[in-house]
């Protein structure tokens, strides 16, 4: 089972994004990135987890790296928009939300 699968299982099985759930989901992602530091989908999910831990700087760094490695994830633009929106950076967030819906191929999950 990959770090992404483990983290998703943790988050889905606990039914909430409590602090304990987010900490538990963080660990397998970081472990996976130790082996594959440029794995786009892992970076996207780590950024999501960090966003909901309100660790915005680290989340933004994960999303920046995911953009740099051209992660093929429909969630990259949405999650980048979310971290920006949570910081009150509405105009920047809207740019990412618009980019997410501009490409219909990226809207399927």
N, C-alpha and C positions, 0 to 999 in steps of 0.2 A: 504494500500500500504506500502510495506516495505521500509526501507532506501535505499536498493540496487535498488529497482524499481524506487523510486523517483529520485535517483542520475542518473540512466541511462536515465530516461525520460528527466531530465534537460539537460544532455549532448547531447542527440540525438535531442531534439527539438531546441536547439540553434545552432546546426550545426558546432560548433567550440569548441576548448578547450581554449577559452579566459580566462584571469584571473578571470573575473566575473563569468563565467560558472563554473570554477573549485571551486571557493569559494562557490557558490550555491550548487554544488554537494557534497562538503565536509560536510556540515551541517547535512543532514539526515543520512549520514553514521556514524558520531560521535554520533548522537542521538541513533541510533540502537545499537551501541557498548556499550552505557551506560546500556542497558538492557541485551545484550548478548556479553560480551567482547571477547569471544573466537569463534565468528562466522567466520569461515574461509573465506567464500566468501565475506563477508563485509570487512574483513581485506585486502583481495586481491584488491578489488576495491578502498578502501581508499589508499592503497599503490600506485595504479596507478594514482589516483588524485594527491597525494602528489608528485609523481615523476614529473608530468607535471607542478606542481607549483615550481619545482626545490628545493623541501624540501627533499633532498636525505636522510638525517639521519632519519627523521620521516618515510619516505617511506620504508627504509630498516628495521626499527623496526616493521612496520606493516607486511612486508613480513616474517621477522623472526618469528613473532608470528603465522602467518598463517602456516608456515612450522612446528612449534612446535605443533600446534593443528591438523596437518595433513589435512589441507584444501583440499577438493576434487574439485579442480578447474584446468582446463586446462591452465588457465591464470597465475597461480602462478609462474611457472618456467619462462615463457616468460616475465612477468612483472619484476621479479627479475633480469633477464638478462638485461632488458631494463634500469633499474635504475643503474646497474653496468656499462653498456656501456656508458650511459650518463655522467658517472664520469671518463671515460677513462680506466676502469678496464676490458679491452677486454677479457683477458684469463678467468677471473671469469665469465664474461657474457656468453662466449661460453660454459662453463660447464653447465650453466642453460638452454641455448638454446638446447644443445644436450640432456639434461635430458627431455626437453619438447617433443622432437620428438622421443625419445627412446620408449615411451609408446603410441602405436597407440590409445588406449582408451582415453588418455588425449588430443588427437589432435582433437577430435570432439567437436563442440560447438553448 
